[in-house]
Amino acid sequence: MRDFRAPKSDDCGTETVTKQPSDDVTIHVHGSSEGDDDEDVIINRDPINRTTTSHLSVSQRPLPVTLKADKTVTARKPPSALYPNPILHLSKVVGYGSGTKSPSHFRGISLWQPYGDDQSASSSIVVYAVQALVVAMETVSRKQHVFVGHTNKISSIAFNQQHHHAEAEHPLILASSQIGQGGMIKMWNYNKRKCVATIETDCASSIYHLCLSRTGAVLAASGRDQQGKSLVVVYDTSSVLRSGSYNMIAKAHTPVKINRIQISPTNDMRLVTCGDDNIRFWRVKSNQLRSCPITSPSYDGEIGGDVTDVMFAPPSVLGDCEDGKNYERRSEEQNPYNVYACTSNGKIMEIDFTSLNVCNLYQPTTSSATDNNKNRGLKFTALKMNKSFVVTGSQDGLLRFWPLTLKSVFVEAEHEGEITDININPDGSKILVSTDTATLGYLDMSTRRYTTLMRSHLDKINDSSMDGLRQTVSTCSADMSIQVWQTQPTIQQLYHFGTPDDQPTTVSCHPTQEIFAVGFNSGTVRLFDCESSSILSEHPNAHLHSRVISVIFTSVGDRLISRCREGTICLFDTNNPLEYGVPLLRKLTSAACGGEQYYGASLNVSPDGRKCAYIGRNHFTVTLATTGMLDHLMKIDVSSGLKVDDNLPGLPVADCPLLLAFSPSTHNHLLVVTRRNRLLKIDARNGSLVQIASNIHKKHTTAVCASEDGKYLVTAGDHLVKVWEYEMLNPNCYQVFRGHCSPIRHVQFTLDSAKLLSIGEDVLLVWNFINIPSYQQQQQPTVELPPPQDVASESPSQESTDDDVEKK
């Protein structure tokens, strides 16, 4: 990987930016060779024929302008349903793993698809887990199919036919487990892309490892019970495809830790597990699950270290090792499979599956190791082998290919972090590699070329922004990095900006240029240029060590507005940032409302770029100002008419605004989401209330946006995405979509409204938005409504207490 470090100057930080090449792994070659139906949404439409102009209190100014209607207003009959159904289709998922730094969370969540009906296609399809989703990706076209159904982060996936390399005899079954209470496991008919059964283990607090037998008739799972002990459960899944039924055969509790579980290829009632300094063999007999460790005396004091991986292979795969410990080995006719395991101290052992004795103990050494210092640094984390070679992964990030004699390494592939899992595709030509830095890729043995399939942040995503012209998305994360993603035509990470000394908290892309602004936890605002991989401007004292929660460009890109948690708002001139930098024009101290509950959506800019809206100065007021110099246009008190019935402890009696968004110019509305899940539509020209929708989500509403054509409204909350008709004439006319298992922080349409992006704390989802042209929709009858009453608008004014900064 190549690092481009920004030049140090008086106005630049020390961030590191990396432009991602297509191949980022160094290869060394040695030698040759649906719910929510019970939720009631209340729509209050009284914006036109009422005795007062609004339920909201608008701060008026002298010389109001009177608006008159010269024709009647028509409204459509409320639609019975939202068409088409479904209106969204999940097309792409950006991310890998569960968004944590633990190596164990990247183990057992990526596999090659076993042989199916099309064997050539099967060898190029990778199946992996992203948060609560299972994704099947074609490695050539990068086309994805997503399995949706889990409610929490997925901990393991498993296929049947893992030991069968001939033509498929049994239908493909995919099993996936999730963390959390109940130990939920889902069984999928893989070819039909359909969930056929959901298994819940009442005694389990979480399920971490899965294994399916070759036929799919038996499922073995391991996890933790309510008391924190390891739990092993065996299920009968022979009828799961036909009727969706399953039965628990046996379960057992053990104090030893389990890192991997495998079912014998020849006997579905026999299992093997490995963990910290232990290998145990399990057998189901008379609905009882019993286990025993390795019985050979040579095991005690000889192996040492943790056993990190275990697998089955024929006993004739590896030959006797001259430097290893050789024991009695049965013939392949007597025992078709033996057990092979690797340890954290660099040893590989072969265990006779019949006698449970160690029959070979190997100590592989690299070509660079000296005779007096053999094997130092080899800490194996993963092991796979076939009839041609052996593959190991280790903590030093090296993927090593060994001959069957394990005497030397003939290929090495160096990765950024520790290798957590490896898999060989059915024809043995490609090696799938997972690392603890949230990367997933594969090595093509024929060309010895490495391809990175997916990357991900290692911590929660704080904010995101889309560049509509270039179809890229910038994300900033608590893992001290900013990443720029390409979403069309394929998913690819373009840039990686490292900020090791300061956490990026919010990001905004320039509408026309390939630059973006980032706010940091220290209160600094910086502008980055992707093309030159440099920092254009830095303002360390803009917010005086207060966390920046929002930065946003105007639609034409001539202004940048930022606000911090303490409520300070800063205005920057971005007319020509490449030549003249980004000078600070104005700073309003304590103009917005401060507090932990506010984040990026508490500040927004109108589509024409002339107005901005923010919450403040108090918890009940929304202020509209000009983007030219932050001159005040109006203040709207949203507490009037929105009294809360129950007085919750720690909350004010009246409802408070929480999120702000502007509708397209066709409506010219300001959308306000309150803490009590009410959606207010306010006329952005005069502050009059247009509509109130209550209970748009059950618990928390976290994001809102409108389509560019003004026909649809999207809200996010309770880990769900809801699509509404913009007019919201029917309170039950919406569609619900699942895919996130954490709060959704941002939703945004592309410029052509063909796609919708939803970004949570752990994953980025790209949805195809299916918008039927209006002439194809059923014509709705209209009814006449009386004309609206006169309303008054407000002339601009300036804030009396602010800090003006001269433009240089």
C-alpha positions in Angstrom: 0.0 0.0 0.0 1.3 3.4 -0.9 1.0 6.3 1.6 0.8 9.9 0.5 1.4 12.2 3.4 0.1 15.8 3.3 2.9 18.5 3.3 3.4 20.2 6.6 2.8 24.0 6.6 1.4 26.6 8.9 -2.2 25.7 8.0 -1.9 21.9 7.6 -2.2 19.0 9.9 -0.4 15.7 10.0 -3.1 13.5 8.6 -2.1 10.6 6.3 -4.0 9.9 3.1 -3.7 6.7 1.1 -4.8 6.4 -2.4 -6.0 2.8 -2.8 -4.4 0.8 -5.7 -6.2 -2.1 -7.2 -3.7 -4.6 -5.7 -2.7 -3.8 -2.1 -1.1 -7.1 -1.0 2.6 -7.7 -1.5 3.3 -11.2 -2.9 6.7 -12.9 -2.5 7.5 -15.8 -4.7 10.1 -18.3 -3.6 11.5 -20.5 -6.3 9.5 -21.6 -9.3 6.5 -22.7 -9.6 -42.0 -6.9 7.4 -43.5 -5.6 10.8 -44.7 -2.3 12.2 -48.3 -3.1 11.2 -49.6 -2.1 14.6 -48.1 1.3 14.5 -50.7 4.1 14.1 -49.6 7.2 12.2 -51.6 10.3 12.8 -51.7 12.9 10.1 -53.0 16.4 10.9 -53.8 18.3 7.8 -55.2 21.7 8.7 -52.8 24.0 7.0 -55.3 25.8 4.7 -58.8 26.4 6.2 -58.2 27.5 9.8 -58.7 30.6 11.8 -55.0 31.2 12.4 -52.2 31.1 9.9 -50.2 28.5 11.8 -49.9 26.4 14.9 -46.3 27.7 15.1 -45.1 30.9 16.6 -43.1 32.9 14.0 -41.1 35.8 15.1 -42.4 38.6 12.9 -40.6 41.7 11.5 -42.0 45.1 10.2 -43.4 45.5 6.7 -44.8 42.1 6.2 -45.5 40.9 2.7 -49.1 39.7 2.1 -49.6 36.6 -0.1 -52.9 35.9 -1.8 -54.2 32.9 -3.6 -55.9 33.6 -7.0 -57.2 30.1 -7.7 -58.6 27.1 -5.8 -56.3 24.4 -4.5 -56.9 20.8 -5.5 -55.9 17.7 -3.5 -55.8 14.1 -4.6 -57.9 11.4 -2.9 -55.7 9.5 -0.4 -54.1 6.5 -2.1 -54.8 3.1 -0.7 -51.2 1.8 -1.1 -47.8 2.9 -2.2 -46.8 1.7 -5.6 -44.8 -0.1 -6.9 -44.4 -2.6 -4.1 -41.6 -2.9 -3.2 -40.4 0.5 -4.2 -36.8 -0.2 -3.0 -34.5 -3.0 -3.9 -31.2 -3.5 -2.0 -28.6 -3.7 -4.7 -25.2 -3.1 -3.0 -23.7 -3.4 0.5 -20.5 -1.6 1.4 -18.7 -3.2 4.4 -17.4 -6.4 5.9 -17.7 -8.0 9.3 -19.3 -6.5 12.4 -17.4 -3.2 12.6 -15.1 -4.2 15.5 -11.4 -4.7 15.9 -11.6 -8.2 17.5 -10.0 -10.9 15.2 -12.6 -13.5 16.3 -15.3 -11.4 14.7 -13.8 -11.9 11.3 -13.5 -15.7 11.6 -16.1 -18.0 10.0 -18.0 -15.3 8.1 -16.6 -15.7 4.6 -16.8 -18.8 2.3 -16.6 -19.8 -1.3 -19.8 -21.0 -2.7 -19.6 -24.8 -3.0 -20.3 -26.5 -6.3 -23.9 -26.0 -7.5 -25.7 -26.4 -10.8 -23.1 -24.2 -12.5 -19.7 -25.3 -11.3 -17.7 -22.7 -13.2 -19.8 -19.9 -11.7 -19.6 -21.5 -8.2 -15.9 -21.2 -8.1 -16.1 -17.4 -8.5 -18.8 -16.5 -5.9 -17.9 -15.4 -2.4 -20.5 -15.5 0.4 -19.7 -13.3 3.4 -21.4 -11.5 6.3 -21.8 -7.7 6.8 -23.5 -6.8 10.1 -27.0 -8.3 9.9 -26.7 -9.2 6.2 -25.3 -12.1 4.2 -24.0 -11.2 0.8 -23.2 -13.4 -2.2 -20.8 -11.6 -4.5 -19.6 -12.5 -8.0 -15.8 -11.8 -7.9 -15.7 -10.8 -11.6 -18.7 -8.6 -12.0 -19.0 -7.6 -8.3 -22.8 -8.2 -8.6 -24.3 -8.8 -5.2 -27.3 -10.7 -3.8 -28.3 -10.0 -0.3 -29.9 -12.3 2.3 -32.0 -10.1 4.7 -33.6 -11.4 7.8 -31.3 -11.2 10.8 -31.9 -8.6 13.5 -28.3 -8.5 15.0 -24.7 -8.9 13.9 -24.0 -12.2 12.1 -21.3 -14.3 13.9 -20.9 -17.3 11.6 -22.0 -18.8 8.3 -21.8 -22.4 7.0 -22.6 -24.4 3.8 -23.2 -28.1 3.4 -21.0 -30.0 0.8 -17.8 -28.4 2.1 -16.0 -31.7 1.8 -17.5 -32.7 -1.5 -15.7 -31.6 -4.7 -17.6 -33.7 -7.2 -21.0 -32.8 -8.7 -23.5 -31.7 -6.2 -25.7 -34.4 -4.8 -27.7 -32.4 -2.3 -29.3 -29.0 -2.5 -27.2 -26.1 -1.2 -28.1 -25.1 2.4 -26.8 -21.9 4.0 -26.8 -21.5 7.8 -26.1 -18.2 9.5 -26.1 -17.3 13.2 -26.2 -14.0 15.0 -25.0 -12.7 18.4 -27.5 -11.8 21.1 -30.0 -13.4 23.4 -31.6 -16.6 22.1 -28.8 -17.7 19.7 -30.8 -17.2 16.5 -29.8 -19.4 13.5 -31.4 -19.0 10.1 -31.5 -21.8 7.5 -31.6 -20.7 3.9 -32.5 -22.5 0.7 -29.5 -21.0 -1.1 -30.5 -21.6 -4.7 -34.0 -20.1 -4.1 -32.6 -17.3 -1.9 -35.2 -18.0 0.7 -35.2 -18.5 4.5 -36.8 -21.8 5.3 -36.4 -22.0 9.1 -35.4 -19.9 12.1 -33.8 -21.8 15.0 -33.7 -20.2 18.5 -31.8 -21.8 21.4 -33.3 -20.6 24.6 -30.3 -21.6 26.7 -27.8 -19.7 24.6 -26.8 -16.1 25.0 -25.0 -16.1 21.7 -24.0 -18.5 18.9 -20.5 -18.0 17.5 -19.6 -21.0 15.3 -21.6 -23.2 12.9 -20.9 -26.3 10.8 -23.3 -28.2 8.5 -22.8 -31.8 7.5 -22.1 -32.7 3.9 -25.7 -33.6 3.3 -27.1 -30.8 5.4 -29.0 -33.2 7.6 -27.1 -32.2 10.8 -26.2 -28.7 12.1 -23.7 -28.3 14.9 -23.4 -24.9 16.7 -21.3 -23.6 19.5 -21.6 -20.5 21.6 -22.2 -19.3 25.1 -24.9 -20.2 27.6 -26.5 -17.9 30.2 -23.7 -18.7 32.7 -20.9 -17.9 30.3 -19.8 -21.4 29.6 -19.3 -22.8 26.1 -22.3 -24.5 24.7 -22.4 -27.2 21.9 -25.7 -28.0 20.3 -26.5 -30.5 17.5 -29.7 -30.2 15.4 -31.5 -32.6 13.0 -32.1 -30.5 9.9 -32.9 -33.2 7.4 -36.4 -31.9 6.8 -35.6 -28.2 6.9 -35.9 -27.7 3.1 -39.1 -29.8 2.7 -41.1 -28.5 5.7 -38.9 -26.1 7.6 -38.9 -28.4 10.6 -35.9 -29.2 12.8 -35.2 -31.0 16.1 -32.5 -30.6 18.7 -30.7 -33.9 19.0 -28.3 -33.1 21.9 -26.5 -30.3 23.8 -23.7 -30.0 26.2 -21.9 -27.4 28.3 -18.2 -27.2 28.7 -15.8 -24.8 30.5 -13.2 -24.8 27.6 -13.2 -22.1 25.0 -14.1 -23.1 21.4 -12.5 -21.4 18.3 -13.9 -23.8 15.6 -16.3 -26.7 15.3 -16.3 -29.3 12.5 -18.5 -32.3 11.7 -16.9 -35.5 10.5 -17.3 -36.1 6.7 -18.1 -39.8 7.3 -20.2 -39.7 10.5 -22.6 -36.9 11.2 -22.7 -37.8 14.9 -19.1 -37.1 15.5 -17.6 -33.7 15.9 -14.3 -32.0 16.7 -13.7 -28.6 18.4 -10.5 -26.6 19.1 -9.8 -23.8 21.5 -7.4 -22.4 23.9 -4.8 -25.2 24.5 -7.4 -27.9 23.8 -8.8 -30.2 21.1 -11.9 -32.2 22.0 -13.8 -34.9 20.2 -17.5 -35.2 20.5 -20.0 -38.0 19.9 -23.8 -38.1 19.9 -25.2 -41.4 21.3 -28.6 -42.0 22.7 -29.4 -38.2 22.5 -26.4 -37.5 24.7 -23.4 -35.4 23.6 -20.2 -36.4 25.3 -16.6 -35.4 24.6 -13.0 -36.3 25.4 -9.6 -34.6 24.8 -6.6 -36.1 22.9 -5.6 -39.2 24.8 -2.0 -39.6 23.6 0.6 -38.8 26.2 2.7 -37.1 23.6 0.2 -34.2 23.6 0.8 -33.2 27.2 3.6 -30.6 27.3 4.4 -31.2 23.7 2.0 -28.9 21.8 1.6 -25.9 24.1 -0.2 -22.7 22.9 -3.7 -22.2 21.7 -5.2 -24.4 19.0 -6.5 -21.8 16.5 -7.9 -24.0 13.6 -8.9 -27.5 12.9 -10.0 -29.4 9.7 -10.5 -32.9 8.2 -8.3 -34.3 5.4 -7.2 -37.7 4.1 -4.4 -39.2 6.2 -2.1 -39.5 3.1 -2.1 -35.7 2.4 1.0 -34.9 4.4 4.0 -37.1 4.4 6.2 -37.8 7.4 8.1 -34.8 8.6 11.8 -35.4 9.2 12.0 -32.6 11.9 8.6 -33.6 13.4 7.4 -36.2 15.8 6.1 -39.3 13.9 3.6 -41.7 15.4 1.6 -44.6 14.2 -0.7 -43.8 11.2 -3.6 -45.9 9.9 -4.1 -46.4 6.2 -6.6 -44.4 4.2 -8.7 -47.6 3.7 -9.0 -48.0 7.5 -9.6 -44.3 8.2 -10.5 -42.1 5.2 -10.1 -38.8 7.2 -7.8 -37.6 9.9 -7.9 -34.3 11.9 -5.3 -31.6 11.3 -4.9 -28.6 13.6 -2.6 -25.6 13.9 -1.4 -23.8 17.0 -0.4 -20.3 18.0 3.2 -21.4 18.6 3.7 -22.5 14.9 3.0 -26.2 15.0 0.7 -28.4 12.9 -0.4 -31.8 14.2 -2.2 -34.7 12.6 -4.6 -36.7 14.8 -5.9 -40.2 14.0 -9.6 -39.9 14.0 -10.1 -43.5 15.1 -7.7 -43.8 18.0 -7.7 -40.1 18.8 -3.9 -40.2 19.1 -1.4 -37.7 17.6 0.2 -39.5 14.7 2.4 -36.6 13.4 3.6 -33.3 14.8 5.1 -30.8 12.4 7.2 -27.7 13.0 7.3 -25.9 9.6 10.1 -23.4 9.2 10.5 -20.5 6.7 13.5 -20.1 4.4 14.6 -17.1 6.4 14.7 -18.9 9.7 18.1 -19.8 11.1 19.0 -23.2 12.5 19.2 -21.9 16.0 16.0 -19.9 15.8 13.6 -22.1 14.1 9.9 -21.1 13.9 10.2 -17.9 15.8 7.4 -15.5 14.7 5.2 -18.3 13.2 1.9 -17.9 15.0 -0.6 -19.8 13.0 -4.2 -18.5 13.0 -5.7 -20.5 10.1 -5.0 -23.7 8.2 -6.4 -25.2 5.0 -5.0 -27.9 2.7 -5.8 -29.9 -0.4 -4.0 -32.6 -2.4 -1.6 -30.1 -3.9 -0.5 -27.7 -1.2 -1.0 -26.4 2.4 -2.1 -22.8 3.2 -1.5 -21.2 6.5 -2.4 -17.7 7.9 -0.5 -16.1 10.8 -0.6 -13.1 13.1 2.2 -11.4 11.1 -0.2 -11.0 8.2 1.6 -13.5 5.9 -0.4 -16.0 3.9 2.1 -18.8 3.3 1.9 -21.7 0.7 3.7 -24.8 1.6 4.4 -28.1 -0.2 2.9 -31.2 1.3 6.2 -31.9 3.0 6.0 -28.5 4.9 9.8 -28.1 4.4 9.8 -24.6 2.8 7.5 -21.8 1.6 7.1 -21.2 -2.1 4.6 -18.3 -2.1 4.0 -15.6 0.5 1.3 -12.9 0.4 1.7 -10.0 2.8 -1.4 -8.4 4.3 -2.0 -5.3 6.4 -3.2 -7.1 9.5 -3.5 -10.5 11.1 -5.1 -13.2 9.0 -8.2 -14.5 10.7 -9.6 -17.0 8.1 -8.7 -18.6 4.8 -10.7 -20.8 2.4 -9.8 -22.6 -0.8 -12.4 -22.5 -3.6 -13.8 -25.8 -5.0 -11.3 -26.2 -7.9 -8.3 -25.1 -5.8 -7.3 -22.1 -7.9 -8.2 -19.3 -5.6 -7.6 -18.6 -1.9 -10.0 -16.4 0.1 -8.4 -14.4 2.9 -9.9 -12.4 5.7 -8.0 -10.1 8.0 -8.6 -8.3 11.3 -8.3 -4.9 9.5 -11.8 -5.7 7.9 -10.5 -6.6 4.5 -11.7 -9.5 2.3 -9.7 -10.6 -0.8 -8.5 -13.6 -2.7 -5.3 -14.7 -4.4 -5.5 -16.3 -7.8 -2.9 -19.1 -7.9 -2.7 -19.2 -11.7 -1.7 -15.6 -12.0 -0.5 -15.0 -8.4 -2.5 -11.8 -8.4 -4.3 -10.5 -5.3 -7.7 -8.8 -5.5 -9.3 -7.0 -2.7 -13.1 -7.6 -2.7 -14.3 -5.5 0.2 -13.1 -3.2 3.0 -14.8 -1.7 6.0 -14.4 0.6 8.9 -13.2 -0.9 12.2 -15.5 1.3 14.4 -18.8 3.0 14.0 -19.4 5.5 11.2 -19.9 9.0 12.5 -21.1 10.6 9.3 -21.2 10.3 5.5 -21.8 12.5 2.5 -22.4 11.8 -1.2 -20.7 13.4 -4.2 -23.6 13.3 -6.7 -21.5 14.1 -9.8 -18.9 11.4 -9.3 -21.2 8.8 -7.6 -18.8 8.5 -4.6 -19.5 8.5 -0.9 -17.2 9.8 1.8 -17.4 8.3 5.3 -15.7 9.2 8.6 -15.4 6.8 11.5 -14.4 6.5 15.1 -11.5 4.4 13.9 -9.6 7.6 13.1 -10.1 7.4 9.3 -11.9 9.0 6.4 -12.7 6.8 3.4 -13.9 7.6 -0.1 -15.9 4.9 -1.8 -16.9 4.4 -5.4 -20.4 3.1 -5.8 -20.7 3.0 -9.6 -20.3 0.8 -11.5 -18.6 -1.4 -8.8 -17.9 -0.9 -5.2 -14.3 0.1 -4.5 -12.4 2.1 -1.9 -10.7 5.0 -3.7 -9.0 6.9 -0.9 -8.1 6.3 2.8 -7.2 9.3 4.9 -5.7 8.5 8.3 -6.2 10.9 11.2 -4.5 9.1 14.1 -4.4 12.1 16.5 -8.0 13.4 16.0 -11.3 11.7 15.5 -13.3 12.8 12.4 -16.9 13.4 13.4 -18.7 14.9 10.3 -18.0 15.2 6.6 -19.5 17.0 3.6 -18.6 16.7 -0.1 -18.3 19.8 -2.4 -21.1 19.8 -5.0 -18.8 20.5 -8.0 -15.2 19.8 -7.0 -13.4 16.7 -5.8 -12.8 18.1 -2.3 -14.6 17.5 1.0 -14.7 19.2 4.4 -14.3 17.3 7.7 -15.1 18.4 11.3 -13.1 16.8 14.1 -13.6 16.0 17.8 -11.0 18.7 18.7 -13.1 21.5 17.1 -10.9 21.7 14.0 -12.4 22.1 10.5 -10.2 20.9 7.5 -10.7 20.7 3.8 -9.2 17.8 1.8 -8.4 17.6 -1.9 -8.7 14.0 -3.2 -6.8 14.7 -6.5 -3.7 16.0 -4.8 -4.0 14.0 -1.6 -3.5 17.1 0.5 -5.1 19.4 3.0 -6.3 22.6 1.4 -7.2 24.5 4.6 -7.3 24.0 8.3 -9.1 26.0 11.1 -8.0 24.6 14.5 -9.6 27.5 16.5 -12.9 27.6 14.7 -14.9 25.9 17.5 -12.4 26.2 20.5 -12.0 22.5 21.3 -15.7 21.7 21.0 -16.7 18.7 19.0 -17.9 19.6 15.5 -21.2 17.9 14.8 -22.1 19.2 11.3 -20.4 20.6 8.2 -22.3 21.3 5.0 -21.7 23.0 1.7 -24.3 25.1 -0.1 -25.7 23.7 -3.3 -23.4 25.9 -5.5 -20.4 25.4 -3.3 -19.7 29.0 -2.5 -20.2 28.6 1.3 -19.3 26.1 4.0 -21.2 26.2 7.3 -20.1 24.3 10.4 -21.5 24.0 13.9 -20.2 22.4 17.1 -21.8 20.8 20.1 -21.7 24.0 22.1 -23.8 25.8 19.5 -21.2 27.9 17.7 -21.8 28.3 14.0 -19.0 29.3 11.5 -19.3 30.5 7.9 -16.5 29.9 5.4 -15.9 31.3 1.9 -15.4 28.4 -0.5 -15.7 30.3 -3.8 -12.1 29.3 -4.9 -10.6 27.0 -2.3 -7.8 25.7 -4.5 -6.3 29.1 -5.1 -7.3 31.3 -2.2 -8.0 28.8 0.6 -11.1 28.9 2.8 -11.2 32.1 4.9 -13.6 32.4 7.9 -16.3 35.0 7.2 -18.4 34.9 10.3 -18.7 33.2 13.7 -21.8 33.2 15.7 -21.2 32.1 19.3 -24.0 30.1 21.0 -26.3 30.8 18.1 -27.5 27.1 18.0 -28.7 25.0 20.8 -26.0 22.8 22.4 -26.4 19.3 23.7 -25.4 15.7 23.3 -28.6 14.8 21.5 -27.8 16.9 18.4 -25.8 15.7 15.4 -25.3 16.5 11.8 -29.0 16.8 10.8 -29.6 19.7 13.2 -28.1 22.0 10.5 -29.2 22.0 6.9 -29.1 24.1 3.7 -31.9 24.7 1.2 -31.7 23.3 -2.4 -31.1 26.7 -3.9 -28.3 27.4 -1.5 -29.7 30.7 -0.2 -31.1 29.6 3.2 -29.8 27.5 6.1 -31.8 26.2 9.1 -30.5 25.3 12.5 -32.0 24.5 16.0 -31.5 27.4 18.4 -31.1 29.5 20.4 -33.3 27.4 22.7 -34.6 23.8 22.4 -37.9 24.8 20.9 -36.8 27.3 18.2 -35.7 26.7 14.5 -33.9 29.6 13.0 -33.7 30.3 9.2 -30.8 32.5 8.0 -29.1 33.5 4.8 -26.1 31.6 3.7 -24.4 34.7 2.5 -23.6 36.1 5.9 -25.9 34.2 8.3 -28.4 37.1 8.5 -31.6 36.0 10.3 -34.7 35.5 8.2 -37.1 34.1 10.8 -37.4 32.2 14.1 -40.0 29.5 14.4 -41.2 28.2 17.8 -42.3 24.6 17.2 -43.5 24.1 20.8 -46.8 25.9 20.2 -49.6 23.4 19.8 -47.2 20.4 20.3 -47.6 19.8 24.0 -46.6 16.4 25.2 -49.1 14.5 27.3 -46.7 12.8 29.7 -43.9 14.6 31.4 -40.9 12.3 31.1 -38.1 12.9 33.6 -35.2 15.0 32.3 -37.2 16.2 29.2 -39.0 19.5 28.7 -42.8 19.5 28.7 -43.1 20.6 25.1 -41.8 18.7 22.1 -38.4 19.7 20.7 -37.0 19.7 17.2 -34.3 17.2 16.5 -33.7 16.9 12.8 -34.0 19.4 9.9 -34.2 18.9 6.1 -35.4 20.9 3.2 -37.7 19.6 0.5 -37.1 20.2 -3.2 -38.0 23.5 -4.6 -41.3 22.1 -6.0 -42.6 22.2 -2.4 -40.3 24.7 -0.7 -40.9 23.1 2.7 -38.7 22.8 5.8 -39.1 19.3 7.3 -38.7 19.2 11.1 -38.6 16.0 13.0 -39.2 16.3 16.7 -38.0 14.2 19.7 -41.5 12.7 20.0 -41.4 11.3 16.4 -43.5 14.0 14.8 -42.8 15.3 11.3 -43.7 18.9 10.7 -43.9 20.5 7.2 -43.3 24.2 7.4 -43.4 26.7 4.5 -39.8 27.8 4.2 -41.0 31.2 2.8 -43.1 32.4 5.6 -42.9 29.9 8.4 -46.6 28.7 8.3 -47.4 25.1 9.3 -48.4 22.9 6.4 -48.8 19.5 7.9 -48.2 17.4 11.1 -47.5 13.7 11.0 -47.3 11.9 14.4 -45.8 8.5 15.3 -43.7 8.2 12.1 -41.5 5.7 14.0 -42.1 3.9 17.3 -39.0 4.9 19.3 -36.5 7.1 17.5 -36.4 8.9 14.2 -32.8 9.4 13.1 -32.9 10.7 9.5 -35.2 12.2 6.9 -35.0 13.2 3.2 -37.2 13.8 0.2 -36.7 12.7 -3.4 -35.5 15.2 -6.0 -38.8 15.2 -7.8 -40.7 15.9 -4.6 -43.0 12.8 -4.8 -41.6 10.7 -2.0 -40.4 11.1 1.5 -37.9 8.8 3.3 -37.5 8.5 7.1 -35.2 6.3 9.1 -35.6 5.1 12.7 -35.7 1.9 14.8 -33.1 0.4 12.4 -35.7 0.6 9.6 -36.1 2.7 6.4 -39.6 3.9 5.6 -40.8 5.3 2.2 -43.8 7.5 2.2 -45.8 9.5 -0.4 -44.7 13.0 0.1 -48.2 14.4 0.6 -48.8 11.7 3.3 -52.6 11.8 2.5 -53.0 8.2 3.9 -51.2 7.7 7.2 -50.9 3.9 6.5 -49.5 4.4 3.0 -45.8 3.6 3.4 -43.4 0.7 2.9 -40.8 -0.6 5.5 -37.4 -2.0 4.6 -34.9 -3.8 6.8 -31.1 -4.2 6.5 -29.6 -2.3 9.3 -29.0 -3.5 12.8 -27.8 -0.2 14.3 -29.1 3.4 14.2 -29.3 4.9 10.7 -27.6 8.2 10.7 -28.1 9.4 7.1 -30.4 8.8 4.1 -29.9 10.6 0.8 -31.1 10.3 -2.8 -28.9 10.5 -5.8 -29.3 13.5 -8.1 -31.5 11.5 -10.5 -33.5 9.9 -7.6 -32.7 6.5 -9.1 -30.9 5.3 -5.9 -31.2 5.8 -2.2 -28.2 5.6 0.2 -28.8 4.7 3.8 -25.8 4.8 6.1 -25.8 3.3 9.6 -23.2 3.2 12.3 -21.7 0.1 10.7 -22.6 -0.3 7.0 -23.5 1.6 3.9 -26.5 0.3 1.8 -27.3 1.3 -1.8 -31.0 0.8 -2.8 -32.4 0.9 -6.3 -35.4 3.3 -6.1 -38.2 2.1 -8.5 -40.1 5.3 -9.4 -42.9 4.7 -11.9 -43.6 7.8 -14.1 -46.8 9.6 -13.1 -48.6 8.8 -16.3 -48.3 5.1 -15.6 -49.9 5.5 -12.1 -53.6 5.2 -11.5 -55.2 8.6 -11.8 -56.6 9.8 -8.5 -59.8 11.9 -8.3 -59.3 15.4 -6.9 -61.4 17.5 -4.6 -61.6 21.2 -4.3 -60.3 23.0 -1.2 -60.8 26.6 -0.3 -57.9 29.0 -1.0 -55.4 29.6 1.8 -55.6 32.6 4.0 -53.1 35.4 3.9 -49.8 34.9 5.6 -46.9 37.2 6.3 -43.2 36.8 5.6 -40.3 38.3 7.3 -37.4 40.6 6.1 -33.8 39.6 6.8 -32.0 40.8 10.0 -28.6 40.3 11.6 -27.8 38.7 14.9 -27.0 41.3 17.5 -24.2 39.3 19.2 -21.8 37.7 16.8 -18.2 37.7 16.0 -17.6 39.1 12.5 -14.4 38.1 10.7 -13.0 40.2 7.9 -12.6 38.4 4.6 -9.0 38.4 3.6 
